[in-house]
């Protein structure tokens, strides 16, 4: 009977500790900018990052510190204020590079089309930070 009580106490203790753990933020990001002669693709699924620039592809697994840095950057972006800004006229004469940005963060999907060279500043910073991780790994 004593063994049964100890087992029951341990079971309740382990269930309580499992429930109290924080859920990690889930994040996936896809960015594709392309025109004749230029291509950049950034794909991130949680801690896996792949960056392709003009047919050179780099893949890394982000450290917890790097992933937390990205998540903090994303949390500071006010997506309600961001608007797509690509001009069809500029695309027609290759004056702009169309960038398709899609972010799924904790179940919320954000999708925009930008002029790659004129994306909102906080999106530019996020993309540059992601690129810097693979550059530092070379």
C-alpha positions as a Markdown table, in Angstrom:
| # | Residue | x | y | z |
|---|---|---|---|---|
| 1 | Unk | 0.0 | 0.0 | 0.0 |
| 2 | Unk | 2.9 | 2.3 | 0.8 |
| 3 | Unk | 4.4 | 1.7 | -2.7 |
| 4 | Unk | 1.0 | 2.5 | -4.3 |
| 5 | Unk | 0.8 | 5.9 | -2.5 |
| 6 | Unk | 4.4 | 6.8 | -3.4 |
| 7 | Unk | 3.7 | 5.9 | -7.1 |
| 8 | Unk | 0.5 | 8.0 | -7.0 |
| 9 | Unk | 2.4 | 11.0 | -5.5 |
| 10 | Unk | 5.1 | 10.7 | -8.1 |
| 11 | Unk | 2.6 | 10.5 | -10.9 |
| 12 | Unk | 0.8 | 13.6 | -9.8 |
| 13 | Unk | 4.1 | 15.5 | -9.3 |
| 14 | Unk | 5.3 | 14.6 | -12.8 |
| 15 | Unk | 1.9 | 15.6 | -14.4 |
| 16 | Unk | 2.0 | 18.9 | -12.6 |
| 17 | Unk | 5.5 | 19.7 | -13.7 |
| 18 | Unk | 4.7 | 18.8 | -17.4 |
| 19 | Unk | 1.7 | 21.1 | -17.4 |
| 20 | Unk | 3.6 | 24.1 | -16.0 |
| 21 | Unk | 6.3 | 24.1 | -18.7 |
| 22 | Unk | 6.1 | 27.0 | -21.0 |
| 23 | Unk | 5.1 | 26.3 | -24.6 |
| 24 | Unk | 7.8 | 27.3 | -27.0 |
| 25 | Unk | 7.0 | 29.9 | -29.7 |
| 26 | Unk | 6.5 | 28.3 | -33.1 |
| 27 | Unk | 7.8 | 30.1 | -36.1 |
| 28 | Unk | 8.1 | 29.5 | -39.8 |
| 29 | Unk | 9.2 | 32.1 | -42.4 |
| 30 | Unk | 9.4 | 32.0 | -46.1 |
| 31 | Unk | 10.8 | 34.9 | -48.2 |
| 32 | Unk | 11.4 | 34.8 | -51.9 |
| 33 | Unk | 12.8 | 37.7 | -53.9 |
| 34 | Unk | 13.5 | 37.1 | -57.6 |
| 35 | Unk | 14.0 | 38.8 | -60.9 |
| 36 | Unk | 16.1 | 38.1 | -64.0 |
| 37 | Unk | 19.6 | 37.6 | -62.6 |
| 38 | Unk | 18.8 | 37.7 | -58.9 |
| 39 | Unk | 17.3 | 35.3 | -56.5 |
| 40 | Unk | 17.1 | 35.2 | -52.7 |
| 41 | Unk | 15.2 | 32.6 | -50.8 |
| 42 | Unk | 15.1 | 32.4 | -47.0 |
| 43 | Unk | 13.2 | 29.6 | -45.3 |
| 44 | Unk | 13.0 | 29.0 | -41.6 |
| 45 | Unk | 11.1 | 26.4 | -39.7 |
| 46 | Unk | 11.6 | 26.7 | -36.0 |
| 47 | Unk | 15.4 | 26.4 | -35.6 |
| 48 | Unk | 16.2 | 25.2 | -39.1 |
| 49 | Unk | 17.4 | 27.9 | -41.5 |
| 50 | Unk | 18.1 | 27.7 | -45.2 |
| 51 | Unk | 19.3 | 30.7 | -47.2 |
| 52 | Unk | 19.8 | 30.6 | -51.0 |
| 53 | Unk | 21.3 | 33.6 | -52.8 |
| 54 | Unk | 21.9 | 33.3 | -56.6 |
| 55 | Unk | 22.1 | 29.5 | -56.5 |
| 56 | Unk | 24.3 | 29.2 | -53.4 |
| 57 | Unk | 22.5 | 27.5 | -50.6 |
| 58 | Unk | 23.4 | 27.5 | -46.9 |
| 59 | Unk | 21.7 | 25.5 | -44.2 |
| 60 | Unk | 22.2 | 25.7 | -40.4 |
| 61 | Unk | 20.5 | 24.8 | -37.2 |
| 62 | Unk | 20.0 | 27.9 | -35.2 |
| 63 | Unk | 21.2 | 27.9 | -31.6 |
| 64 | Unk | 18.7 | 28.6 | -28.8 |
| 65 | Unk | 20.2 | 32.1 | -28.5 |
| 66 | Unk | 19.9 | 32.8 | -32.2 |
| 67 | Unk | 16.3 | 31.5 | -32.3 |
| 68 | Unk | 15.3 | 33.6 | -29.3 |
| 69 | Unk | 16.9 | 36.7 | -30.9 |
| 70 | Unk | 14.8 | 36.1 | -34.0 |
| 71 | Unk | 11.6 | 35.6 | -32.0 |
| 72 | Unk | 12.2 | 38.8 | -30.0 |
| 73 | Unk | 12.7 | 40.7 | -33.3 |
| 74 | Unk | 9.4 | 39.3 | -34.6 |
| 75 | Unk | 7.5 | 40.1 | -31.4 |
| 76 | Unk | 8.5 | 43.8 | -31.8 |
| 77 | Unk | 7.1 | 44.1 | -35.3 |
| 78 | Unk | 3.6 | 45.6 | -35.5 |
| 79 | Unk | 2.3 | 43.7 | -38.5 |
| 80 | Unk | -1.0 | 45.7 | -38.5 |
| 81 | Unk | 1.0 | 48.7 | -39.6 |
| 82 | Unk | 2.8 | 46.9 | -42.5 |
| 83 | Unk | 1.4 | 47.2 | -46.0 |
| 84 | Unk | 2.5 | 45.5 | -49.2 |
| 85 | Unk | 4.4 | 48.0 | -51.3 |
| 86 | Unk | 5.3 | 46.5 | -54.6 |
| 87 | Unk | 4.5 | 48.4 | -57.8 |
| 88 | Unk | 3.3 | 46.5 | -60.9 |
| 89 | Unk | 4.8 | 49.3 | -63.1 |
| 90 | Unk | 8.2 | 49.0 | -61.4 |
| 91 | Unk | 8.1 | 45.2 | -61.8 |
| 92 | Unk | 7.3 | 45.5 | -65.5 |
| 93 | Unk | 10.5 | 47.3 | -66.3 |
| 94 | Unk | 12.7 | 45.4 | -63.7 |
| 95 | Unk | 13.0 | 48.5 | -61.7 |
| 96 | Unk | 12.0 | 46.5 | -58.6 |
| 97 | Unk | 12.6 | 43.0 | -57.2 |
| 98 | Unk | 9.4 | 41.5 | -55.9 |
| 99 | Unk | 9.8 | 40.0 | -52.5 |
| 100 | Unk | 7.1 | 37.6 | -51.1 |
| 101 | Unk | 7.2 | 37.5 | -47.3 |
| 102 | Unk | 5.2 | 34.9 | -45.3 |
| 103 | Unk | 5.5 | 34.4 | -41.6 |
| 104 | Unk | 3.6 | 32.0 | -39.4 |
| 105 | Unk | 4.1 | 32.9 | -35.8 |
| 106 | Unk | 2.3 | 31.1 | -33.0 |
| 107 | Unk | -0.5 | 30.2 | -35.4 |
| 108 | Unk | -1.0 | 33.7 | -36.9 |
| 109 | Unk | -0.1 | 34.1 | -40.6 |
| 110 | Unk | 1.3 | 37.3 | -42.0 |
| 111 | Unk | 1.8 | 37.6 | -45.8 |
| 112 | Unk | 3.1 | 40.7 | -47.7 |
| 113 | Unk | 4.6 | 41.6 | -51.1 |
| 114 | Unk | 7.5 | 44.1 | -51.0 |
| 115 | Unk | 9.9 | 45.8 | -53.3 |
| 116 | Unk | 12.9 | 43.8 | -52.1 |
| 117 | Unk | 15.0 | 47.0 | -51.9 |
| 118 | Unk | 12.3 | 49.0 | -50.2 |
| 119 | Unk | 10.9 | 46.6 | -47.6 |
| 120 | Unk | 9.8 | 48.0 | -44.2 |
| 121 | Unk | 12.9 | 48.6 | -42.0 |
| 122 | Unk | 12.0 | 46.0 | -39.3 |
| 123 | Unk | 11.5 | 43.3 | -42.0 |
| 124 | Unk | 14.8 | 44.3 | -43.6 |
| 125 | Unk | 16.5 | 44.0 | -40.2 |
| 126 | Unk | 15.0 | 40.5 | -39.7 |
| 127 | Unk | 16.1 | 39.3 | -43.1 |
| 128 | Unk | 19.6 | 40.7 | -42.7 |
| 129 | Unk | 19.8 | 39.0 | -39.2 |
| 130 | Unk | 18.8 | 35.6 | -40.7 |
| 131 | Unk | 21.4 | 36.0 | -43.5 |
| 132 | Unk | 24.1 | 37.0 | -41.0 |
| 133 | Unk | 23.7 | 33.6 | -39.2 |
| 134 | Unk | 24.6 | 31.7 | -42.4 |
| 135 | Unk | 27.4 | 34.0 | -43.3 |
| 136 | Unk | 29.0 | 33.6 | -39.9 |
| 137 | Unk | 28.8 | 29.8 | -40.3 |
| 138 | Unk | 30.8 | 29.7 | -43.6 |
